[in-house]
């Protein structure tokens, strides 16, 4: 019997119990009022904190760049991880942590909210994966 699946490179797949997957999402979210508060050492702190959250929640950050007013990430996660839930966790935890670690940012925001409630999520195919990684990595150069 012929294989009914046209699978990408076997190394790009993740194997679960009874399923195989390859899910990548390009995720972008902004600070409230697009305020440029993620500058200096704050961007490095956010990167480290997001990496530790990825380890805790068992997803992979393939590429990430923190701009002064928004965050870009390419995430590889399991099918059980719902995107709205993931973003609620990421944004909520980073905001709480940032206000504790860098209380000076709260003074630059009205109402004390770090993140805009909106976000952008785009699925990534095997063909566009390298383009997205290059795009995220080149953000600081633009």
Secondary structure, DSSP 8 states (H G I E B T S, - for coil): ---------GGG-EEETTEEE--EEEEEEEBGGG-----THHHHHHHHHHHHHHHHHT-EEEEEEE-SSEEEEEEE--TTS-HHHHHHHHHHHHHHHHHHH-GGGGGGSGGG--B-S--EEEEE-TTTHHHHHHHHHTGGG-
